[in-house]
Amino acid sequence: MPSFDVVSSPDLQEIDNAINNTKREVDNRFDFKNTNSTIDRSEYSITIETTDNTKLNQFNDILKNNIVRRKVDPKFIHVKSTETASGNRVRQFVDILNGISKENAKKITNLVKSSKAKVQASINGDEVRITGKKRDDLQSMIDLLKQNDIGVPLQYQNFRD
């Protein structure tokens, strides 16, 4: 039976490239001179540290522009919290979304079931597998998911015939 997986996983190499471009751009900007602004990524988390909130907002804009330039969906980036750091500095934590949450997986399965197509959707951890008898039905499900906004960026992998 033909099937495919609906997943939500960012390209971490492209996010690293966007972070490196952001570092380079911030180092060369005059308004960031002598601020010791930093950006670091560890697993699925980004930490930005700078002197004040206006520079932090500029830093976020530069990061988002570089992420879009690298063809990564900006929905993967979720700003979590901002806190004050030592030395009158501001630190911000940004999450990189990975995987489909239970709520979004239920939205996807309900959307597939309400379409009345002859396909089945099942939740497997942080991905959704859609199976059907005809390849055309599966392709129509991909189109249906692309038309509806689930709230997370989706990729379609492991299309098996």
C-alpha positions as CSV (number, residue, x, y, z in Angstrom):
1,M,0.0,0.0,0.0
2,P,1.4,3.4,-0.9
3,S,2.2,5.7,2.0
4,F,4.1,8.8,3.1
5,D,5.2,10.5,6.3
6,V,4.3,14.0,7.3
7,V,7.1,15.4,9.4
8,S,8.3,18.8,10.7
9,S,12.1,18.9,10.9
10,P,14.4,21.9,10.3
11,D,17.6,21.8,8.3
12,L,20.0,22.4,11.1
13,Q,23.0,23.0,8.7
14,E,21.1,25.8,7.0
15,I,20.2,27.3,10.4
16,D,23.9,27.1,11.4
17,N,24.7,29.0,8.1
18,A,22.1,31.6,8.9
19,I,23.5,32.0,12.4
20,N,27.1,32.4,11.1
21,N,25.9,35.0,8.5
22,T,24.1,36.8,11.4
23,K,27.3,36.8,13.4
24,R,29.3,38.2,10.5
25,E,26.7,40.9,9.8
26,V,26.5,42.0,13.4
27,D,30.3,42.1,13.7
28,N,30.4,44.5,10.7
29,R,27.6,46.9,11.7
30,F,28.6,50.2,13.3
31,D,25.8,50.3,15.8
32,F,27.0,46.9,17.3
33,K,30.6,48.0,17.8
34,N,32.0,47.3,21.3
35,T,28.7,45.6,22.4
36,N,30.1,42.1,22.5
37,S,26.8,40.7,21.2
38,T,26.8,37.0,20.8
39,I,24.6,34.3,19.3
40,D,25.0,30.5,20.0
41,R,23.1,27.4,19.0
42,S,23.0,24.2,21.1
43,E,20.8,21.4,19.7
44,Y,17.4,22.9,19.2
45,S,18.0,26.2,21.1
46,I,19.5,29.5,20.2
47,T,20.8,32.0,22.8
48,I,21.2,35.7,21.9
49,E,23.0,38.1,24.2
50,T,23.4,41.9,23.7
51,T,23.4,45.2,25.6
52,D,19.7,46.4,25.3
53,N,16.3,45.6,23.9
54,T,16.6,47.7,20.8
55,K,19.8,45.9,19.8
56,L,18.0,42.6,20.6
57,N,15.2,43.5,18.3
58,Q,17.7,44.4,15.5
59,F,19.5,41.1,16.2
60,N,16.2,39.1,15.8
61,D,15.4,40.9,12.5
62,I,18.9,40.1,11.1
63,L,18.5,36.5,12.2
64,K,15.1,36.1,10.6
65,N,16.2,37.7,7.4
66,N,19.2,35.3,7.2
67,I,17.0,32.4,7.9
68,V,14.6,33.3,5.1
69,R,17.5,33.9,2.8
70,R,18.7,30.4,3.5
71,K,15.2,29.1,2.5
72,V,14.3,27.8,6.0
73,D,10.7,28.4,7.0
74,P,10.7,31.1,9.8
75,K,7.9,29.2,11.6
76,F,10.7,26.9,12.9
77,I,12.0,29.8,15.0
78,H,10.0,30.5,18.2
79,V,11.1,33.2,20.6
80,K,10.8,31.8,24.2
81,S,11.8,34.3,26.8
82,T,14.0,37.3,27.5
83,E,15.9,37.9,30.7
84,T,18.4,40.3,32.1
85,A,21.9,39.0,32.3
86,S,24.9,40.2,34.3
87,G,26.5,43.5,33.4
88,N,23.3,45.3,32.3
89,R,22.9,42.9,29.4
90,V,19.8,41.2,27.9
91,R,19.7,37.5,27.0
92,Q,17.0,35.9,24.8
93,F,16.2,32.2,24.3
94,V,14.9,31.0,21.0
95,D,13.6,27.5,20.3
96,I,14.0,25.7,17.0
97,L,10.8,23.6,16.6
98,N,11.3,20.0,15.8
99,G,8.7,17.4,15.3
100,I,4.9,17.6,15.2
101,S,3.2,18.0,18.6
102,K,0.3,15.8,19.6
103,E,-2.2,18.6,19.1
104,N,-1.0,19.4,15.6
105,A,-0.9,15.7,14.8
106,K,-4.5,15.4,15.8
107,K,-5.4,18.4,13.6
108,I,-3.7,16.6,10.7
109,T,-5.5,13.3,11.2
110,N,-8.9,15.1,11.7
111,L,-8.3,17.0,8.5
112,V,-7.5,13.8,6.6
113,K,-10.5,12.0,8.0
114,S,-12.9,14.9,7.3
115,S,-11.8,14.9,3.6
116,K,-13.7,11.7,3.0
117,A,-10.8,10.3,0.9
118,K,-10.0,6.6,1.1
119,V,-6.8,7.1,3.2
120,Q,-5.9,6.4,6.8
121,A,-3.7,8.6,9.0
122,S,-1.8,7.3,12.0
123,I,0.3,9.2,14.6
124,N,3.8,7.7,15.0
125,G,5.6,9.7,17.7
126,D,6.4,13.1,16.2
127,E,5.3,12.3,12.7
128,V,2.1,11.3,10.9
129,R,1.9,8.4,8.4
130,I,-0.8,8.5,5.7
131,T,-1.6,5.4,3.8
132,G,-4.0,4.7,1.0
133,K,-4.7,2.4,-2.0
134,K,-4.1,4.9,-4.7
135,R,-1.2,7.2,-5.3
136,D,-3.5,10.0,-6.5
137,D,-5.4,9.9,-3.1
138,L,-2.1,10.5,-1.3
139,Q,-1.1,13.3,-3.6
140,S,-4.5,15.0,-3.0
141,M,-3.8,14.7,0.8
142,I,-0.4,16.5,0.3
143,D,-2.3,19.3,-1.6
144,L,-4.9,19.4,1.1
145,L,-2.3,19.8,3.9
146,K,-0.5,22.5,1.9
147,Q,-3.7,24.5,1.5
148,N,-4.6,24.4,5.2
149,D,-2.3,26.1,7.8
150,I,-1.6,23.7,10.6
151,G,0.8,26.2,12.4
152,V,4.0,24.3,11.8
153,P,6.0,23.9,8.6
154,L,5.5,20.4,7.1
155,Q,7.6,18.2,4.9
156,Y,6.5,15.0,3.1
157,Q,8.9,12.2,3.2
158,N,9.2,8.4,2.5
159,F,6.7,8.4,-0.3
160,R,6.4,4.7,-1.1
161,D,4.4,3.1,-3.9
